[in-house]
Amino acid sequence: MDTSETSDIGETGETGHRGESGHRGGTGRTEGAGEAVRPVLEAPDIARALTRIAHEIVERAKDADDVVLLGIPTRGVFLARRLAGKLAEITGRSIPVGSLDITMYRDDLRLRPARALARTDIPGDGVDGRLVVLVDDVLFSGRTIRAALDALGDIGRPRAVQLAVLVDRGHRELPIRADYVGKNLPTSLRETVKVQLAEEDGRDTVLLGLKHSAASGER
């Protein structure tokens, strides 16, 4: 997510890439850590959104013949794997999927504490001449995606790059938009978006809340 974006839901909307969300609690409005949150997407909604995105990729990418999915850690990787599974069901073919760490390409490296590197895992056939679909959980400022494009440029030369996100919360700071969006979620800058996925958090949900401090990390 953008830390400006991220998963704060990640991005807080995009929250910090690893550990953006981690909010515990049941469905319904929850109080915790000075923040009231409410679910805006539950597991069935997320599954439907990913199924729709998969069908849109097949339609726009001519059967997804040369598609490579690259998830942005952390939750974007899990979403990319789920999308690959849905694309395989639709097309009957295995879809290459990997991960793209953008840590060293972020434009806020000097402003934030050192962070651990995530894993970059490029499928065996690479990305040259392929249609690469970047996958992330939340699109916010666009700075995470800018970093991802820079990282991808050091790996190879795709014929085209597209972007799929589970949530677009608006407030772009760069001229970047998603090609595939699970849910457009209008937000204020006082609000946070947290994506939780079963692989990382034990459940699938998207939570909307209020920042409990001005220091809440956005990307």
C-alpha positions in Angstrom: 0.0 0.0 0.0 0.9 3.5 -0.2 2.0 4.7 2.9 0.6 7.2 1.8 -1.3 4.6 0.3 -1.4 1.5 2.0 -3.1 -0.6 4.1 -3.4 1.8 6.7 -5.7 0.0 5.6 -2.7 -0.6 4.3 -2.5 2.6 2.8 -4.2 4.2 5.2 -4.9 3.7 3.6 -2.3 1.9 2.2 -0.6 1.0 5.2 2.7 0.2 6.0 3.5 -2.6 3.9 4.0 -5.1 6.3 1.9 -4.8 9.2 -0.7 -2.4 8.1 -3.5 -3.8 9.5 -3.5 -6.0 12.5 -6.7 -4.8 13.9 -8.5 -7.4 16.0 -12.1 -7.6 16.7 -15.4 -8.9 15.4 -17.6 -7.4 12.8 -19.6 -4.3 13.6 -18.2 -1.1 15.0 -15.2 -1.7 17.2 -13.4 0.5 19.6 -9.7 -0.1 20.1 -6.5 1.8 20.3 -8.4 5.1 20.2 -9.9 4.2 16.9 -13.5 3.2 15.9 -13.7 1.0 12.9 -16.4 -0.6 10.8 -16.2 -3.2 8.1 -16.9 -2.1 4.6 -16.0 -5.4 2.9 -16.3 -8.9 4.4 -14.9 -12.2 3.1 -17.7 -12.9 0.5 -17.4 -9.3 -0.8 -13.6 -9.7 -1.3 -14.1 -13.0 -3.0 -16.6 -11.5 -5.4 -14.4 -8.5 -6.1 -11.4 -10.8 -7.0 -13.6 -13.0 -9.2 -14.8 -9.9 -11.1 -11.3 -8.5 -11.5 -10.1 -11.9 -12.8 -12.9 -11.9 -15.5 -12.0 -8.3 -16.4 -8.3 -9.2 -16.8 -9.2 -12.1 -19.1 -11.5 -9.9 -21.2 -9.1 -7.0 -21.5 -5.9 -9.1 -21.8 -7.2 -11.4 -24.6 -7.5 -14.5 -22.5 -4.6 -13.6 -20.2 -2.1 -15.4 -22.5 0.9 -13.4 -21.5 -0.1 -12.1 -18.1 2.2 -12.1 -15.2 0.9 -11.2 -11.7 3.3 -9.4 -9.3 2.0 -8.7 -5.8 3.4 -5.9 -3.7 4.2 -7.2 -0.2 2.6 -7.9 2.0 -1.1 -8.3 1.3 -0.7 -7.6 -2.4 1.2 -10.9 -2.7 -1.7 -12.9 -1.2 -4.2 -11.1 -3.4 -2.1 -11.9 -6.5 -2.0 -15.6 -5.6 -5.8 -15.6 -5.2 -6.2 -13.8 -8.5 -3.9 -16.4 -10.2 -6.1 -19.2 -8.9 -9.2 -17.5 -10.2 -7.6 -16.9 -13.6 -6.5 -20.5 -13.8 -10.1 -21.6 -13.2 -11.3 -19.3 -16.0 -8.6 -20.0 -18.6 -7.6 -23.5 -17.7 -4.0 -22.4 -17.6 -1.5 -21.8 -14.9 -0.8 -18.0 -14.5 2.7 -17.0 -13.5 2.6 -15.1 -10.2 5.3 -13.6 -8.0 6.1 -10.7 -5.7 7.9 -7.3 -6.1 9.5 -5.7 -3.1 9.6 -1.9 -3.4 11.3 -1.0 -0.1 14.5 0.4 -1.6 12.5 2.4 -4.2 10.3 4.3 -1.8 10.7 8.1 -1.7 10.4 8.3 2.1 13.3 6.1 2.9 15.2 9.0 4.6 12.2 10.0 6.5 11.2 6.7 8.1 13.0 4.1 10.4 14.8 1.3 8.6 12.5 -1.5 7.6 13.1 -5.1 6.7 13.3 -6.0 3.0 10.5 -8.2 1.7 10.9 -10.8 -1.0 11.0 -10.2 -4.7 10.1 -13.4 -6.6 10.0 -13.2 -10.4 8.5 -16.1 -12.3 11.0 -18.2 -14.3 10.1 -16.8 -17.8 10.6 -13.2 -16.5 8.6 -10.1 -17.4 10.2 -9.1 -20.8 7.5 -8.7 -23.4 4.8 -9.8 -21.0 1.7 -8.0 -19.6 2.5 -7.4 -16.0 -0.4 -6.8 -13.6 0.8 -5.3 -10.3 -1.5 -6.2 -7.4 -1.9 -4.3 -4.2 -4.5 -4.1 -1.4 -5.1 -0.3 -1.2 -4.4 2.5 -3.6 -4.0 5.9 -2.0 -1.4 8.5 -2.9 0.1 6.5 -5.7 3.6 6.6 -4.3 3.8 2.9 -3.6 2.9 2.2 -7.2 5.5 4.7 -8.5 8.1 2.8 -6.5 6.8 -0.5 -7.9 7.2 0.8 -11.4 10.8 1.9 -10.7 11.6 -1.5 -9.2 10.0 -3.3 -12.2 12.1 -1.2 -14.6 15.2 -2.6 -13.0 14.0 -6.2 -13.6 12.9 -6.2 -17.2 10.9 -4.5 -19.9 7.2 -5.6 -20.0 5.2 -4.9 -23.0 2.7 -3.2 -20.7 2.0 -2.7 -17.0 -1.5 -2.7 -15.4 -2.6 -2.2 -11.8 -5.2 -4.2 -9.8 -6.2 -3.1 -6.3 -8.7 -4.4 -3.9 -9.6 -0.8 -2.6 -9.1 2.6 -4.2 -9.6 5.2 -1.5 -8.7 8.3 -3.6 -6.5 11.2 -2.6 -3.9 10.6 -5.3 -0.7 12.7 -5.1 0.7 11.3 -8.4 -1.0 10.7 -11.8 -1.6 7.0 -11.2 -4.8 5.1 -11.5 -5.8 1.4 -11.2 -7.0 -0.6 -14.2 -8.9 -3.0 -12.0 -10.6 -2.0 -8.8 -12.5 -4.2 -6.3 -14.1 -1.3 -4.5 -13.9 2.5 -4.9 -14.1 3.8 -1.4 -14.5 7.5 -0.9 -12.6 8.5 2.2 -11.4 11.6 4.1 -7.8 12.1 5.0 -8.9 11.6 8.6 -9.9 8.1 7.9 -7.9 4.9 7.7 -8.4 1.8 5.6 -7.2 -1.5 6.9 -7.2 -4.7 4.8 -7.0 -7.9 6.6 -6.5 -11.2 4.8 -6.7 -14.7 6.2 -3.2 -15.6 5.2 -1.7 -12.8 7.3 -4.5 -11.8 9.8 -6.7 -14.9 10.2 -9.7 -13.3 8.5 -10.8 -11.4 5.4 -12.2 -8.0 5.9 -11.7 -4.3 5.0 -12.1 -1.9 7.9 -12.7 1.9 7.7 -11.8 3.9 10.8 -10.5 7.3 12.0 -6.9 8.1 12.6 -6.1 8.3 16.2 -3.2 10.6 15.7 -1.7 12.8 13.0 1.3 10.5 13.1 -0.6 7.6 11.7 1.6 6.3 8.8 0.3 7.0 5.4 1.8 6.2 2.2 
